[in-house]
Amino acid sequence: METLKKKKTISPIQVLIYIVLSVLVVLFVFPLVWMVNVSLKTNAEVFASPFGLPSVLQLGNYIYAWTKGYLGRAMLNSVIVCGITLIISMFLGSMASFAIARMRWKLSSLVMTYFMIGMMIPVHCVLIPLFVRFSKMGMTNSLIGLILPYITFSLPMTIFLMVGFFKGMPKELFEAACIDGCNIYECFFKIALPLSKTGVCVAGLMTFVGNWNELLLAMVFISDTSKKTLPVTLTYFVGPYATNYVQMFAAVVIAIAPTILVYCLFSNQIVDGLTAGAVKG
Amino acid sequence: MDKILRDKKAIIIFIAPAFIMFTLILFVPIIQVFYYSLCDYNALTKPEFIGLENYIDLFTDDETMRIALKNSLFFMIFSAVSQQTIGLILAVLLTNIKRGRNFFKNVYYLPAVLSSAALGLLWAFMFNPRMGINQMLAYFGIEGPMWLSETSGFIVLPMWVIAFVALWQYVGQTMMLYIAQISGISKELYEASYIDGATKVQTFRYLTLPLVKPMMVTSLSLNCIGSLKFFDLVYNMTQGGPNHRTDVLATHLYTQGFQYFKYGYASAISVVLLIMCLIVSFIVNKCIKVETYES
């Protein structure tokens, strides 16, 4: 690699690459910036001067969206649903992954295949039977009815990533632990889990993001306004008659702000985690 | 050591919770959906077995289903081709630049983690006849088309628009998977090819490309399944309209199942969707030959 680094001068091709990449950055960021700009204007300003900055920052849009759009409640519901889902699915998923990746039993690869089939099955396919079953059990219109399928549908991805991670650990580690008198549970909780922090982060982030953004299941299962999650609440603004752009965008900004925050905190971990051997085809 | 790792009781404790949940909430409903799809069943009645009638209706008598199938297939092919190509190119470019790699990476990946329901609203505004992009075009004196309500052509304009928005949103994800795979390739291989005098293009063709193939399988199947089950953007941008011209399988399923409450009929759509997903993943896994290399 040293030989490669000796070329200090920037070639024209490099310049061209940077230009292309920068144009793309504009393409990716511009719509988001436009959205924030609109969310701070009045509706009249949006029509009259689409490119101008707001003359007065209309923070009232945000207050309106937060209170009238039930966003506060929806945010809380989303946090509850995603939080519980995250904890349980990470826990169940990494336990199962540990048994698949590290323990010796005949059916382990078969069980792995069984879980991996789950990656190929869209939520939509089980929507109707689940809805029928849950409404018989009185579990529609309650957060628990969302949490259970969310956990289930997060498991395949978690297991896929965590198995890769656990397999990458040197087996001497566990041998040493066993000789020192660890039982299998201690091997898992005290050695495997703490050492796979990056893997847990990546899998956790994917689970969180996926469920935080899930729309269809939440839309079908929850009809009570006070129990809706964020993406469903946003659908109030859908349709040809939605012309109240400023408040709609204030709501959208509020809805995506937590994800952007989480993303900023963990974005580098994602790549590190994926690279560290979590994904191996 | 060996005894500890063969501990049957521990294995059951580790596997059972996930396994039971997975079976009850995923596999049992799958079997049920097959049964429901053979029934006349709505929200008020009990399922009544009618054989293949739902499927016959679906394929002979349902104009919307034909449109939905066409749109979903278009969407899948477009997404697979565009996202895989652009994603891979971006990944290669980003692994070849020296500065600002993390910045570009994070920006391109950002939309993929945002809610597509929220972004659907944003893009519905951008492609509104009197707003967003058309305001921009009007500034240059161009009258923009009715992006989301044009209905002529084999693949209607709104579908192209939605497909491009999906490309915008998810290309970062594909890029990320490829970056992960490329950074896993050993540096010695690149050095060796450099010493042998290979050009960048040759290095890409004979070194990078074969070595990212395993990721191509994963990424392509996730990509195809993701676009077959696509719902959020379509629902929030056009709701399948105008006149069902932008319906895809998932929106059709939703309308039939939860607006008309035709559970049996919607189950048949679910089964079609499921079978398509399985076929696509099967094809992807069979068609991309993965040779294993020593790493």
Interface residues (C-beta under 8 A of the other chain):
Chain A: M1 T3 L4 Q14 I17 Y18 V20 L21 L24 V25 L27 F28 V29 P31 L32 W34 M35 V38 V46 F47 P50 F51 L92 G93 M95 A96 F98 A99 I100 R102 M103 R104 W105 V111 Y114 F115 G118 M119 M120 I121 P122 V123 H124 C125 V126 L127 I128 P129 L130 F131 V132 R133 L148 P149 I151 T152 F153 L155 I159 F174 E175 C178 I179 N183 I184 Y185 C187 F188 V209 W212 N213 L215 L216 M219 V220 L230 P231 V232 L234 T235 F237 V238 G239 Y245 M248 F249 V252 A255 I256 T259 I260 V262 Y263 S267 N268 I270 V271 L274 T275 G277 A278 V279 K280 G281
Chain B: M1 D2 I4 L5 R6 D7 K8 A10 I11 I13 F14 I15 P17 A18 F19 M21 F22 I25 L26 V28 P29 I30 Q32 V33 Y36 L90 L93 L94 N96 I97 G100 N102 F104 K105 N106 V107 Y108 Y109 L110 P111 V113 L114 S115 S116 A117 A118 L119 G120 L121 L122 W123 A124 F125 M126 R130 M131 G132 Q135 M136 Y139 W168 M176 L177 I179 A180 Q181 S183 G184 K187 Y190 E191 Y194 I195 P214 M215 V217 T218 S221 L222 I225 L228 K229 F231 D232 Y235 N236 Q239 L249 A250 L253 Y254 G257 F258 Y263 A266 S267 S270 V271 L273 L274 C277 L278 S281 V290
